[in-house]
Amino acid sequence: MYSFNFYMPTKVLFGPGKLNELHSETLPGKKALIVTTGGTSVKKYGYLARVEKELALAGVEHVLFDQIRPNPTNINVMDGAKAVKDNGCDFVLALGGGSVMDCSKCIALMANNPGDIWDYSLSANGGKKAAPNPAIPIICITTSAGTASEVDIASVITNDKTQEKTGIFFLSMFPTISVVDSDLMMSVPPKFTAYQGMDAFFHASETVVNKNVHPMAEMFALKTIEFVAKYLPRAVVDGSDKEARAYMALANTFAGYYMMCTSAHTMEHVMGSFHDNLVHGAGLIEIAHAYYGFFAERKAAEEPMKKMAKAMGIEHPQSGKDFIAALDQLITDVGCANLKMSEEGITREELKLYPAKVHEVLGGDITADPLPLSDADYLEIFENAYC
């Protein structure tokens, strides 16, 4: 008999137009710090104005903090926490994609706790402390379909000084309310639609091959894989395809409801630790064939891979290699077949530094792969992925 814990305290408003209902919810405070990037998209497309209107209708004041980096850092977090305190805000509202939501959750934690965010990191150079106080309340309004940060406790933060990109998570970092409104995703450019969608795919595929997977997690993951395979190519080709955007939003949310990532996510975090401009989804795509191929060649995950191949439309998969073929085709169909690690600034020589770093950063569970991976195996995967 399988056993698992499932805890989902976040109220999710899901569907096109759902942002318009935010003001009717019981919001968790009277003054919000709206957190977003320094880019122009949330202003250009009217998303920020819509959020401001919803807060006004709810009788809530706000202050804008628009300084989030694509790969947010500990400094980003602490600046945001200071803004909360300086302006007397009592909750955080994240408006953006994964980076914004990740940073916002850590800002909410540090608004109510002493020290630096890295004091609470479990990475090699982190302080590994338990946060004495809960995070202040968080609302997440996602503008992307990929990270599922709006329905989990995890945040990925970079420390440039220690070259670590790591996960930070406490139960109090679950958002109070999350809005998953696919209308806010229509403006995402094709390239980033692909990167984000494949991130959701890999959340699910790592879950299925995870040696500890159970029916609850597999249920969400296989449906995610089915939706991504069917709808992501459409969303990339035509960003105004409302049906494709809605199903990609659903795939993203399903993947986040029970995510069991393996060492593939950790390996990408290593890459991002050395190259902080690397887009997470792009890094995952670049190592995907080599990572899954490693296990397919060894027939280490035959049944899970056949299940995934079937979810991707292959009627009678015969082996794990059918999944590899379907994965390669999906990557081609979303315009990412030509991604190269070398074009991210990664050199073949530096790959030798990566295996040791796998044990220092946090991403997925490096003990949960279909086969145990040694440092030599990690290096082999990185080298096979390199081009």
C-alpha positions, -999 to +999 in steps of 0.1 A: +000+000+000+013+034-009+014+062+017+017+099+011+009+133+026-011+159+006-016+194+019-030+222-003-041+252+018-040+276-012-073+288-026-069+288-063-090+309-086-086+291-119-098+301-154-098+329-180-110+361-164-106+350-128-084+380-119-117+400-120-129+381-090-100+389-067-117+419-050-146+397-039-122+374-019-113+380+017-078+395+012-052+388+040-044+424+049-050+461+043-017+471+025+000+450-001+035+451-015+030+443-052+061+425-063+070+423-100+100+427-124+115+458-137+103+448-172+074+465-190+050+437-198+028+438-167+023+475-173+021+474-211-006+448-212-025+463-183-021+435-158-007+458-131-035+483-136-060+455-133-045+443-100-044+478-087-081+481-095-089+449-077-071+460-046-089+494-047-123+477-050-113+456-020-103+487+000-066+476+001-037+501-003-005+491-021+031+499-027+050+487-059+083+469-057+094+462-093+130+451-089+129+413-093+157+397-114+151+368-138+170+346-114+162+363-081+190+366-055+193+368-017+199+405-021+167+408-041+148+391-013+162+413+015+155+445-005+119+434-008+116+425+029+129+460+037+103+475+015+076+456+033+088+469+067+095+505+055+060+508+040+040+491+067+027+464+043+010+434+059+010+410+029+028+404-004+012+402-038+033+386-065+024+395-101+045+377-126+062+344-134+082+319-114+110+343-105+086+369-091+065+343-072+096+326-058+112+359-046+079+371-032+075+340-010+110+346+004+102+383+009+072+373+029+093+350+050+120+376+057+094+403+064+088+384+096+121+368+104+156+379+115+188+377+096+194+370+059+174+346+037+205+325+033+204+317+070+174+295+061+189+278+031+197+241+032+225+244+006+261+237+014+268+273+024+234+280+038+226+285+075+202+256+076+181+273+103+144+268+109+125+301+105+112+310+140+082+329+126+058+322+097+058+342+065+034+371+062+004+362+038+011+359+001-011+362-029+002+349-062-011+360-096+008+341-122+015+354-157+032+322-169+025+285-172+056+266-160+069+268-125+036+262-105+051+284-078+016+297-071+005+263-056+036+252-037+059+263-009+091+262-029+113+291-039+144+290-060+169+317-050+205+324-062+234+335-041+259+351-066+287+352-040+286+314-032+275+304-067+245+285-054+210+283-068+189+265-043+155+258-030+141+274+002+108+262+015+086+264+047+050+255+050+040+291+058+052+300+023+021+285+007+001+314-009-032+322+007-048+329-026-035+322-061-050+334-094-043+312-125-059+333-152-047+322-187-058+355-201-026+369-184-005+344-203-015+354-238+013+379-242+042+356-233+065+354-264+069+320-281+104+312-268+094+317-232+061+299-237+082+269-248+107+272-219+079+276-193+058+248-207+087+224-208+095+232-172+059+220-163+065+189-185+097+181-166+081+186-132+058+158-144+082+135-161+106+136-132+077+127-110+068+097-131+103+083-132+109+091-095+115+057-077+092+069-049+063+079-071+028+069-060-006+070-077-016+104-064+015+121-078+014+100-110-022+110-117-014+147-118+019+141-137+005+120-165-023+144-172+002+172-172+023+153-198-008+147-219-018+184-219+017+197-226+023+173-255-010+183-271-013+220-263+022+235-259+031+233-296-002+252-303+005+278-277+040+284-291+028+287-327-002+310-318+000+327-284-036+339-289-049+304-289-072+306-258-078+269-256-041+260-257-033+287-232-060+275-208-049+239-210-013+249-205-023+268-174-041+236-162-010+215-169+011+238-150-012+237-120-016+199-121+022+195-121+025+217-091-001+199-070+022+170-065+058+175-077+085+149-071+115+162-089+147+141-093+183+151-099+175+166-133+163+197-116+193+197-094+216+194-124+200+224-140+203+244-108+241+237-110+241+251-145+222+281-133+246+286-103+274+292-128+254+311-153+227+332-137+212+344-170+203+308-180+166+304-182+155+275-161+133+258-187+160+262-214+186+245-191+162+216-185+156+212-222+194+211-229+200+182-206+167+163-211+177+139-239+210+129-221+193+126-187+163+104-198+184+086-224+208+075-196+180+055-180+164+044-212+197+029-224+199+009-192+162+000-192+159+014-157+125+031-161+108+011-188+072+011-174+072+047-163+086+058-197+060+037-216+033+054-195+046+088-205+050+079-241+013+067-241+003+100-225+021+118-254+001+099-280+021+068-288-005+041-288+016+010-282+050+020-268+074-008-267+102+006-245+116+036-228+131+047-261+097+054-274+094+081-248+128+095-257+116+098-294+084+115-283+103+139-260+127+148-288+098+154-312+081+176-286+112+197-281+114+201-319+078+210-322+082+238-297+112+252-315+139+242-290+158+215-308+187+238-315+194+250-279+230+246-270+248+247-236+277+264-253+255+293-264+247+299-227+284+305-221+290+270-206+323+255-216+331+218-218+360+222-194+338+236-166+315+205-167+341+188-146+331+212-117+294+203-119+292+168-103+305+181-069+281+210-071+252+186-074+257+178-038+258+214-027+227+230-043+190+220-039+167+212-067+152+177-068+158+146-048+191+132-060+184+099-042+152+094-062+164+087-097+155+053-113+192+043-107+216+058-082+238+083-100+275+086-092+296+117-099+309+099-130+273+094-141+265+131-137+295+141-157+286+116-184+251+131-187+264+166-187+290+157-214+265+139-235+242+169-233+269+193-243+270+210-277 
